[in-house]
Every structure is written in C-alpha cells, then in structure tokens.
C-alpha cells in the first residue's frame, strides 16, 4: 500500500473493499487507486476528482 500525497491510496490488487453499509465491491486490477478525498463519483475508487481545484469562497476559506 502506498499513500499518494494529495491523492489516492494505491493498493496492489485484486482487492475487496467493504463499504460503510456492509456491502463489498471488488476490483480485479493489478493496482487499485482508492479515493482518499471522498469526491470521487466512483467511490471508493479514485476517479482523479482530487485534481480539480475548488474555487475559494467565503464559506471554504
């Protein structure tokens, strides 16, 4: 396992990931990127959403 600073957690596959609701999802890929920012539309897998910049507003500054 390797944590990419500001990015995903890289895990050697295949992997089974247990979700909060108790269900599990499987990836048969040889290297799996797990989302660490929770922005992914394909959560728990990374879709590179962490690369998008968030525009500064008064609420998030």
PDB file of N, CA, C and O in Angstrom:
ATOM      1  N   UNK A   1       0.858  -1.162   0.000  1.00  0.00           N
ATOM      2  CA  UNK A   1       0.000   0.000   0.000  1.00  0.00           C
ATOM      3  C   UNK A   1       0.907   1.228   0.000  1.00  0.00           C
ATOM      4  O   UNK A   1       1.940   1.256   0.668  1.00  0.00           O
ATOM      5  N   UNK A   2       0.493   2.251  -0.771  1.00  0.00           N
ATOM      6  CA  UNK A   2       1.252   3.495  -0.839  1.00  0.00           C
ATOM      7  C   UNK A   2       0.262   4.655  -0.866  1.00  0.00           C
ATOM      8  O   UNK A   2      -0.668   4.668  -1.673  1.00  0.00           O
ATOM      9  N   UNK A   3       0.466   5.628   0.019  1.00  0.00           N
ATOM     10  CA  UNK A   3      -0.384   6.819   0.058  1.00  0.00           C
ATOM     11  C   UNK A   3       0.261   7.879  -0.820  1.00  0.00           C
ATOM     12  O   UNK A   3       1.421   8.237  -0.617  1.00  0.00           O
ATOM     13  N   UNK A   4      -0.488   8.381  -1.795  1.00  0.00           N
ATOM     14  CA  UNK A   4      -0.010   9.445  -2.670  1.00  0.00           C
ATOM     15  C   UNK A   4      -0.409  10.769  -2.030  1.00  0.00           C
ATOM     16  O   UNK A   4      -1.601  11.020  -1.857  1.00  0.00           O
ATOM     17  N   UNK A   5       0.555  11.633  -1.670  1.00  0.00           N
ATOM     18  CA  UNK A   5       0.213  12.916  -1.038  1.00  0.00           C
ATOM     19  C   UNK A   5      -0.771  13.721  -1.901  1.00  0.00           C
ATOM     20  O   UNK A   5      -0.499  13.993  -3.070  1.00  0.00           O
ATOM     21  N   UNK A   6      -1.904  14.095  -1.317  1.00  0.00           N
ATOM     22  CA  UNK A   6      -2.928  14.845  -2.043  1.00  0.00           C
ATOM     23  C   UNK A   6      -3.688  14.011  -3.048  1.00  0.00           C
ATOM     24  O   UNK A   6      -4.452  14.554  -3.846  1.00  0.00           O
ATOM     25  N   UNK A   7      -3.497  12.705  -3.026  1.00  0.00           N
ATOM     26  CA  UNK A   7      -4.138  11.828  -3.998  1.00  0.00           C
ATOM     27  C   UNK A   7      -4.678  10.571  -3.357  1.00  0.00           C
ATOM     28  O   UNK A   7      -5.030  10.564  -2.178  1.00  0.00           O
ATOM     29  N   UNK A   8      -4.743   9.491  -4.147  1.00  0.00           N
ATOM     30  CA  UNK A   8      -5.351   8.258  -3.662  1.00  0.00           C
ATOM     31  C   UNK A   8      -4.398   7.400  -2.837  1.00  0.00           C
ATOM     32  O   UNK A   8      -3.214   7.702  -2.686  1.00  0.00           O
ATOM     33  N   UNK A   9      -4.964   6.324  -2.313  1.00  0.00           N
ATOM     34  CA  UNK A   9      -4.185   5.274  -1.665  1.00  0.00           C
ATOM     35  C   UNK A   9      -4.052   4.162  -2.704  1.00  0.00           C
ATOM     36  O   UNK A   9      -5.056   3.626  -3.173  1.00  0.00           O
ATOM     37  N   UNK A  10      -2.821   3.817  -3.062  1.00  0.00           N
ATOM     38  CA  UNK A  10      -2.574   2.792  -4.069  1.00  0.00           C
ATOM     39  C   UNK A  10      -2.381   1.446  -3.375  1.00  0.00           C
ATOM     40  O   UNK A  10      -1.578   1.319  -2.451  1.00  0.00           O
ATOM     41  N   UNK A  11      -3.135   0.439  -3.838  1.00  0.00           N
ATOM     42  CA  UNK A  11      -3.104  -0.889  -3.229  1.00  0.00           C
ATOM     43  C   UNK A  11      -2.900  -1.915  -4.336  1.00  0.00           C
ATOM     44  O   UNK A  11      -3.506  -1.814  -5.403  1.00  0.00           O
ATOM     45  N   UNK A  12      -2.042  -2.908  -4.080  1.00  0.00           N
ATOM     46  CA  UNK A  12      -1.878  -3.997  -5.041  1.00  0.00           C
ATOM     47  C   UNK A  12      -3.144  -4.833  -5.055  1.00  0.00           C
ATOM     48  O   UNK A  12      -3.636  -5.247  -4.005  1.00  0.00           O
ATOM     49  N   UNK A  13      -3.666  -5.078  -6.242  1.00  0.00           N
ATOM     50  CA  UNK A  13      -4.903  -5.816  -6.386  1.00  0.00           C
ATOM     51  C   UNK A  13      -4.650  -7.281  -6.647  1.00  0.00           C
ATOM     52  O   UNK A  13      -3.497  -7.709  -6.699  1.00  0.00           O
ATOM     53  N   UNK A  14      -5.685  -8.046  -6.810  1.00  0.00           N
ATOM     54  CA  UNK A  14      -7.087  -7.645  -6.683  1.00  0.00           C
ATOM     55  C   UNK A  14      -7.463  -7.393  -5.228  1.00  0.00           C
ATOM     56  O   UNK A  14      -6.835  -7.929  -4.315  1.00  0.00           O
ATOM     57  N   UNK A  15      -8.500  -6.566  -5.017  1.00  0.00           N
ATOM     58  CA  UNK A  15      -8.935  -6.228  -3.662  1.00  0.00           C
ATOM     59  C   UNK A  15     -10.450  -6.294  -3.546  1.00  0.00           C
ATOM     60  O   UNK A  15     -11.179  -6.066  -4.511  1.00  0.00           O
ATOM     61  N   UNK A  16     -10.902  -6.614  -2.334  1.00  0.00           N
ATOM     62  CA  UNK A  16     -12.305  -6.500  -1.954  1.00  0.00           C
ATOM     63  C   UNK A  16     -12.363  -5.375  -0.937  1.00  0.00           C
ATOM     64  O   UNK A  16     -11.621  -5.383   0.045  1.00  0.00           O
ATOM     65  N   UNK A  17     -13.248  -4.401  -1.169  1.00  0.00           N
ATOM     66  CA  UNK A  17     -13.383  -3.254  -0.266  1.00  0.00           C
ATOM     67  C   UNK A  17     -14.749  -3.325   0.390  1.00  0.00           C
ATOM     68  O   UNK A  17     -15.770  -3.379  -0.296  1.00  0.00           O
ATOM     69  N   UNK A  18     -14.772  -3.324   1.722  1.00  0.00           N
ATOM     70  CA  UNK A  18     -16.036  -3.326   2.449  1.00  0.00           C
ATOM     71  C   UNK A  18     -16.459  -1.885   2.691  1.00  0.00           C
ATOM     72  O   UNK A  18     -15.698  -1.092   3.245  1.00  0.00           O
ATOM     73  N   UNK A  19     -17.679  -1.549   2.272  1.00  0.00           N
ATOM     74  CA  UNK A  19     -18.211  -0.197   2.410  1.00  0.00           C
ATOM     75  C   UNK A  19     -18.859  -0.009   3.777  1.00  0.00           C
ATOM     76  O   UNK A  19     -19.068  -0.972   4.515  1.00  0.00           O
ATOM     77  N   UNK A  20     -19.174   1.242   4.104  1.00  0.00           N
ATOM     78  CA  UNK A  20     -19.770   1.569   5.404  1.00  0.00           C
ATOM     79  C   UNK A  20     -21.073   0.835   5.660  1.00  0.00           C
ATOM     80  O   UNK A  20     -21.384   0.496   6.802  1.00  0.00           O
ATOM     81  N   UNK A  21     -21.845   0.584   4.590  1.00  0.00           N
ATOM     82  CA  UNK A  21     -23.142  -0.079   4.762  1.00  0.00           C
ATOM     83  C   UNK A  21     -23.031  -1.605   4.826  1.00  0.00           C
ATOM     84  O   UNK A  21     -24.046  -2.298   4.900  1.00  0.00           O
ATOM     85  N   UNK A  22     -21.794  -2.134   4.799  1.00  0.00           N
ATOM     86  CA  UNK A  22     -21.590  -3.569   4.909  1.00  0.00           C
ATOM     87  C   UNK A  22     -21.465  -4.295   3.582  1.00  0.00           C
ATOM     88  O   UNK A  22     -21.045  -5.452   3.554  1.00  0.00           O
ATOM     89  N   UNK A  23     -21.821  -3.643   2.481  1.00  0.00           N
ATOM     90  CA  UNK A  23     -21.654  -4.269   1.174  1.00  0.00           C
ATOM     91  C   UNK A  23     -20.182  -4.219   0.786  1.00  0.00           C
ATOM     92  O   UNK A  23     -19.402  -3.457   1.358  1.00  0.00           O
ATOM     93  N   UNK A  24     -19.816  -5.031  -0.182  1.00  0.00           N
ATOM     94  CA  UNK A  24     -18.427  -5.007  -0.626  1.00  0.00           C
ATOM     95  C   UNK A  24     -18.367  -4.886  -2.142  1.00  0.00           C
ATOM     96  O   UNK A  24     -19.277  -5.310  -2.854  1.00  0.00           O
ATOM     97  N   UNK A  25     -17.285  -4.301  -2.613  1.00  0.00           N
ATOM     98  CA  UNK A  25     -17.029  -4.170  -4.045  1.00  0.00           C
ATOM     99  C   UNK A  25     -15.648  -4.752  -4.310  1.00  0.00           C
ATOM    100  O   UNK A  25     -14.775  -4.726  -3.442  1.00  0.00           O
ATOM    101  N   UNK A  26     -15.462  -5.271  -5.505  1.00  0.00           N
ATOM    102  CA  UNK A  26     -14.211  -5.933  -5.855  1.00  0.00           C
ATOM    103  C   UNK A  26     -13.597  -5.266  -7.075  1.00  0.00           C
ATOM    104  O   UNK A  26     -14.301  -4.848  -7.995  1.00  0.00           O
ATOM    105  N   UNK A  27     -12.280  -5.173  -7.066  1.00  0.00           N
ATOM    106  CA  UNK A  27     -11.530  -4.740  -8.237  1.00  0.00           C
ATOM    107  C   UNK A  27     -10.491  -5.806  -8.532  1.00  0.00           C
ATOM    108  O   UNK A  27      -9.723  -6.193  -7.652  1.00  0.00           O
ATOM    109  N   UNK A  28     -10.467  -6.275  -9.764  1.00  0.00           N
ATOM    110  CA  UNK A  28      -9.514  -7.299 -10.178  1.00  0.00           C
ATOM    111  C   UNK A  28      -8.251  -6.707 -10.795  1.00  0.00           C
ATOM    112  O   UNK A  28      -7.390  -7.447 -11.269  1.00  0.00           O
ATOM    113  N   UNK A  29      -8.134  -5.385 -10.796  1.00  0.00           N
ATOM    114  CA  UNK A  29      -6.956  -4.737 -11.385  1.00  0.00           C
ATOM    115  C   UNK A  29      -5.706  -5.073 -10.579  1.00  0.00           C
ATOM    116  O   UNK A  29      -5.799  -5.378  -9.390  1.00  0.00           O
ATOM    117  N   UNK A  30      -4.537  -5.019 -11.217  1.00  0.00           N
ATOM    118  CA  UNK A  30      -3.290  -5.344 -10.511  1.00  0.00           C
ATOM    119  C   UNK A  30      -2.858  -4.219  -9.583  1.00  0.00           C
ATOM    120  O   UNK A  30      -2.122  -4.466  -8.627  1.00  0.00           O
ATOM    121  N   UNK A  31      -3.298  -2.981  -9.841  1.00  0.00           N
ATOM    122  CA  UNK A  31      -3.040  -1.840  -8.959  1.00  0.00           C
ATOM    123  C   UNK A  31      -4.344  -1.054  -8.855  1.00  0.00           C
ATOM    124  O   UNK A  31      -4.934  -0.680  -9.868  1.00  0.00           O
ATOM    125  N   UNK A  32      -4.785  -0.810  -7.628  1.00  0.00           N
ATOM    126  CA  UNK A  32      -6.080  -0.172  -7.390  1.00  0.00           C
ATOM    127  C   UNK A  32      -5.858   1.153  -6.673  1.00  0.00           C
ATOM    128  O   UNK A  32      -5.134   1.215  -5.679  1.00  0.00           O
ATOM    129  N   UNK A  33      -6.492   2.222  -7.185  1.00  0.00           N
ATOM    130  CA  UNK A  33      -6.417   3.544  -6.559  1.00  0.00           C
ATOM    131  C   UNK A  33      -7.694   3.753  -5.754  1.00  0.00           C
ATOM    132  O   UNK A  33      -8.787   3.833  -6.314  1.00  0.00           O
ATOM    133  N   UNK A  34      -7.544   3.841  -4.431  1.00  0.00           N
ATOM    134  CA  UNK A  34      -8.690   4.069  -3.550  1.00  0.00           C
ATOM    135  C   UNK A  34      -8.781   5.551  -3.218  1.00  0.00           C
ATOM    136  O   UNK A  34      -7.776   6.177  -2.881  1.00  0.00           O
ATOM    137  N   UNK A  35      -9.968   6.107  -3.311  1.00  0.00           N
ATOM    138  CA  UNK A  35     -10.196   7.531  -3.080  1.00  0.00           C
ATOM    139  C   UNK A  35      -9.953   7.893  -1.620  1.00  0.00           C
ATOM    140  O   UNK A  35     -10.454   7.230  -0.712  1.00  0.00           O
ATOM    141  N   UNK A  36      -9.177   8.955  -1.406  1.00  0.00           N
ATOM    142  CA  UNK A  36      -8.928   9.453  -0.052  1.00  0.00           C
ATOM    143  C   UNK A  36      -9.624  10.789   0.191  1.00  0.00           C
ATOM    144  O   UNK A  36      -9.734  11.226   1.336  1.00  0.00           O
ATOM    145  N   UNK A  37     -10.098  11.447  -0.881  1.00  0.00           N
ATOM    146  CA  UNK A  37     -10.710  12.777  -0.727  1.00  0.00           C
ATOM    147  C   UNK A  37     -12.234  12.712  -0.627  1.00  0.00           C
ATOM    148  O   UNK A  37     -12.871  13.702  -0.268  1.00  0.00           O
ATOM    149  N   UNK A  38     -12.820  11.561  -0.938  1.00  0.00           N
ATOM    150  CA  UNK A  38     -14.272  11.326  -0.919  1.00  0.00           C
ATOM    151  C   UNK A  38     -15.030  12.152  -1.957  1.00  0.00           C
ATOM    152  O   UNK A  38     -16.249  12.287  -1.848  1.00  0.00           O
ATOM    153  N   UNK A  39     -14.347  12.709  -2.961  1.00  0.00           N
ATOM    154  CA  UNK A  39     -15.017  13.455  -4.036  1.00  0.00           C
ATOM    155  C   UNK A  39     -15.351  12.576  -5.233  1.00  0.00           C
ATOM    156  O   UNK A  39     -16.100  12.994  -6.115  1.00  0.00           O
ATOM    157  N   UNK A  40     -14.809  11.373  -5.275  1.00  0.00           N
ATOM    158  CA  UNK A  40     -14.958  10.503  -6.435  1.00  0.00           C
ATOM    159  C   UNK A  40     -16.412  10.133  -6.676  1.00  0.00           C
ATOM    160  O   UNK A  40     -17.143   9.801  -5.742  1.00  0.00           O
ATOM    161  N   UNK A  41     -16.824  10.192  -7.928  1.00  0.00           N
ATOM    162  CA  UNK A  41     -18.163   9.735  -8.294  1.00  0.00           C
ATOM    163  C   UNK A  41     -18.178   8.207  -8.403  1.00  0.00           C
ATOM    164  O   UNK A  41     -19.237   7.599  -8.557  1.00  0.00           O
ATOM    165  N   UNK A  42     -17.002   7.600  -8.322  1.00  0.00           N
ATOM    166  CA  UNK A  42     -16.853   6.155  -8.391  1.00  0.00           C
ATOM    167  C   UNK A  42     -16.340   5.615  -7.050  1.00  0.00           C
ATOM    168  O   UNK A  42     -15.671   4.582  -7.013  1.00  0.00           O
ATOM    169  N   UNK A  43     -16.656   6.315  -5.946  1.00  0.00           N
ATOM    170  CA  UNK A  43     -16.170   5.962  -4.612  1.00  0.00           C
ATOM    171  C   UNK A  43     -16.535   4.521  -4.291  1.00  0.00           C
ATOM    172  O   UNK A  43     -17.676   4.134  -4.543  1.00  0.00           O
ATOM    173  N   UNK A  44     -15.658   3.719  -3.763  1.00  0.00           N
ATOM    174  CA  UNK A  44     -14.407   4.012  -3.083  1.00  0.00           C
ATOM    175  C   UNK A  44     -13.187   4.080  -3.999  1.00  0.00           C
ATOM    176  O   UNK A  44     -12.062   4.237  -3.524  1.00  0.00           O
ATOM    177  N   UNK A  45     -13.405   3.963  -5.311  1.00  0.00           N
ATOM    178  CA  UNK A  45     -12.285   4.007  -6.234  1.00  0.00           C
ATOM    179  C   UNK A  45     -12.047   5.434  -6.711  1.00  0.00           C
ATOM    180  O   UNK A  45     -12.992   6.205  -6.876  1.00  0.00           O
ATOM    181  N   UNK A  46     -10.800   5.777  -6.927  1.00  0.00           N
ATOM    182  CA  UNK A  46     -10.415   7.126  -7.332  1.00  0.00           C
ATOM    183  C   UNK A  46     -10.797   7.378  -8.789  1.00  0.00           C
ATOM    184  O   UNK A  46     -10.589   6.518  -9.645  1.00  0.00           O
ATOM    185  N   UNK A  47     -11.357   8.556  -9.069  1.00  0.00           N
ATOM    186  CA  UNK A  47     -11.625   8.974 -10.446  1.00  0.00           C
ATOM    187  C   UNK A  47     -10.877  10.272 -10.773  1.00  0.00           C
ATOM    188  O   UNK A  47     -11.238  10.971 -11.720  1.00  0.00           O
ATOM    189  N   UNK A  48      -9.859  10.589 -10.010  1.00  0.00           N
ATOM    190  CA  UNK A  48      -8.991  11.776 -10.123  1.00  0.00           C
ATOM    191  C   UNK A  48      -9.708  13.078  -9.780  1.00  0.00           C
ATOM    192  O   UNK A  48      -9.245  14.151 -10.166  1.00  0.00           O
ATOM    193  N   UNK A  49     -10.820  13.009  -9.068  1.00  0.00           N
ATOM    194  CA  UNK A  49     -11.529  14.223  -8.641  1.00  0.00           C
ATOM    195  C   UNK A  49     -10.657  15.100  -7.756  1.00  0.00           C
ATOM    196  O   UNK A  49     -10.864  16.312  -7.699  1.00  0.00           O
ATOM    197  N   UNK A  50      -9.684  14.510  -7.063  1.00  0.00           N
ATOM    198  CA  UNK A  50      -8.796  15.282  -6.185  1.00  0.00           C
ATOM    199  C   UNK A  50      -7.980  16.302  -6.972  1.00  0.00           C
ATOM    200  O   UNK A  50      -7.454  17.248  -6.385  1.00  0.00           O
ATOM    201  N   UNK A  51      -7.864  16.131  -8.282  1.00  0.00           N
ATOM    202  CA  UNK A  51      -7.090  17.059  -9.117  1.00  0.00           C
ATOM    203  C   UNK A  51      -7.837  18.353  -9.409  1.00  0.00           C
ATOM    204  O   UNK A  51      -7.218  19.364  -9.740  1.00  0.00           O
ATOM    205  N   UNK A  52      -9.168  18.330  -9.288  1.00  0.00           N
ATOM    206  CA  UNK A  52      -9.960  19.540  -9.568  1.00  0.00           C
ATOM    207  C   UNK A  52      -9.736  20.567  -8.483  1.00  0.00           C
ATOM    208  O   UNK A  52      -9.763  20.252  -7.293  1.00  0.00           O
ATOM    209  N   UNK A  53      -9.519  21.773  -8.897  1.00  0.00           N
ATOM    210  CA  UNK A  53      -9.325  22.858  -7.937  1.00  0.00           C
ATOM    211  C   UNK A  53     -10.686  23.378  -7.493  1.00  0.00           C
ATOM    212  O   UNK A  53     -11.615  23.484  -8.293  1.00  0.00           O
ATOM    213  N   UNK A  54     -10.789  23.697  -6.216  1.00  0.00           N
ATOM    214  CA  UNK A  54     -12.020  24.246  -5.661  1.00  0.00           C
ATOM    215  C   UNK A  54     -11.865  25.749  -5.598  1.00  0.00           C
ATOM    216  O   UNK A  54     -10.907  26.255  -5.013  1.00  0.00           O
ATOM    217  N   UNK A  55     -12.805  26.473  -6.200  1.00  0.00           N
ATOM    218  CA  UNK A  55     -12.761  27.929  -6.188  1.00  0.00           C
ATOM    219  C   UNK A  55     -12.971  28.434  -4.767  1.00  0.00           C
ATOM    220  O   UNK A  55     -13.887  27.992  -4.073  1.00  0.00           O
ATOM    221  N   UNK A  56     -12.133  29.349  -4.344  1.00  0.00           N
ATOM    222  CA  UNK A  56     -12.226  29.908  -2.990  1.00  0.00           C
ATOM    223  C   UNK A  56     -13.473  30.772  -2.855  1.00  0.00           C
ATOM    224  O   UNK A  56     -13.734  31.651  -3.676  1.00  0.00           O
ATOM    225  N   UNK A  57     -14.232  30.501  -1.803  1.00  0.00           N
ATOM    226  CA  UNK A  57     -15.396  31.318  -1.468  1.00  0.00           C
ATOM    227  C   UNK A  57     -15.292  31.659   0.006  1.00  0.00           C
ATOM    228  O   UNK A  57     -14.419  31.149   0.707  1.00  0.00           O
ATOM    229  N   UNK A  58     -16.164  32.502   0.466  1.00  0.00           N
ATOM    230  CA  UNK A  58     -16.136  32.854   1.891  1.00  0.00           C
ATOM    231  C   UNK A  58     -16.429  31.653   2.773  1.00  0.00           C
ATOM    232  O   UNK A  58     -15.942  31.587   3.901  1.00  0.00           O
ATOM    233  N   UNK A  59     -17.227  30.692   2.277  1.00  0.00           N
ATOM    234  CA  UNK A  59     -17.577  29.524   3.071  1.00  0.00           C
ATOM    235  C   UNK A  59     -16.399  28.579   3.266  1.00  0.00           C
ATOM    236  O   UNK A  59     -16.285  27.965   4.327  1.00  0.00           O
ATOM    237  N   UNK A  60     -15.509  28.442   2.265  1.00  0.00           N
ATOM    238  CA  UNK A  60     -14.428  27.466   2.391  1.00  0.00           C
ATOM    239  C   UNK A  60     -13.048  28.100   2.516  1.00  0.00           C
ATOM    240  O   UNK A  60     -12.050  27.429   2.253  1.00  0.00           O
ATOM    241  N   UNK A  61     -12.956  29.357   2.905  1.00  0.00           N
ATOM    242  CA  UNK A  61     -11.651  29.987   3.139  1.00  0.00           C
ATOM    243  C   UNK A  61     -11.418  30.186   4.609  1.00  0.00           C
ATOM    244  O   UNK A  61     -10.374  30.704   5.004  1.00  0.00           O
TER     245      UNK A  61
END
